Amino acid sequence: MGKLICEASPAMAEAISPSPPLLSWPDPSKMESNNPWNEVRGLEEQQRRCLRKLYAGGVFWKKKDDSAAMGTVFRLVHGGDVEADGNCLFTASRRAMGLLKVGARELRQRTVRRFLEDYASDGPAEKEAVDDAIRHLYSPDLKAGWGIHVVQEVKLLARKADREVLDSAIQELLDLGLQRETAAETIYKERCIPVGDASSWAKYMSISGSPEDEHDIITLQYTEEGLLTVDENREGHAAAFGDDIAIACLSTEFGREIFVVQAHGLDAMVDEENCIFFLPHCPRGQMNEPPFFLFMKGTGWCGAGADHYEPLISQPAPLVAQDKAAFVL
């Protein structure tokens, strides 16, 4: 039979420690007033409301290749503005991962090296698919695609060392009576490298807009009627914007899933409940660490997203269960 203790001795009282206080669920009113998305600039109210809810409930993530793995709920906090200089994917990624000792240019170079290594290990069919995707992005067929795009761009690479020669050739055509943009288009298309395969993509994505770059980016813009403008990038400051191929290579390089979080405003004509999208990018090999997140303020005019990435800082929220999370990935 057990013995009922009716009166504890001083020694017994000293041995028995009090139970820790129960952890209470956060007060919703305090969570709303302290929500960090309240202070983020440049958001429409529809975006802000959805991002507040996302922060309050968190995002549940679990490794898809490990059925025994425990899931984690993350709260996503805006990691601050980054410069819109063409390097934003790499600047935002290093901040989201906390890579304080790795610069954006180094991260860009690692991404390109990873791409070339992966491409070299691909079979013929995979290589052809990659080349087709690159061609579609940067050397599009100007006879098609006008039902989706109002303006299409063709990217070319000019060696910095060839600038004077190119200028001389353009001047010769000007002396013959051609208009400046027509002359520039003709010479650049004849003598520059089109971005249309893996090798040219690697050269293109290596460009950070710094004097150390080997190439400058030339951009030809077209409408359905023909040439619109020629961006000659004469100062050499243009950098290659990060694309989905680069994000996939970053994911593989660090063994981490990357989610691009798009938050659309009213111009996208989506209802508030569905204005946030998570676009996943998975590594080729083993997933070594939790994911990291990038933020993109979506725009409606192109039906997809803007071209500027911002960092999101993911904070584990151990007290939030999966069924309480605002979003399950």
Secondary structure as UniProt FT lines:
FT   HELIX           10..15
FT   HELIX           28..33
FT   HELIX           36..39
FT   HELIX           45..57
FT   STRAND          59..61
FT   TURN            64..65
FT   TURN            67..68
FT   STRAND          72..78
FT   HELIX           88..97
FT   TURN            100..101
FT   HELIX           104..121
FT   HELIX           124..138
FT   TURN            142..143
FT   TURN            146..148
FT   STRAND          152..159
FT   HELIX           160..162
FT   HELIX           163..175
FT   TURN            176..177
FT   HELIX           180..191
FT   STRAND          193..194
FT   HELIX           198..205
FT   TURN            211..212
FT   STRAND          215..223
FT   TURN            224..225
FT   STRAND          226..231
FT   TURN            234..235
FT   HELIX           244..254
FT   STRAND          258..264
FT   HELIX           266..268
FT   HELIX           272..274
FT   STRAND          276..281
FT   STRAND          292..298
FT   TURN            301..302
FT   STRAND          310..316
FT   TURN            318..319
FT   HELIX           322..324
FT   STRAND          327..328
//
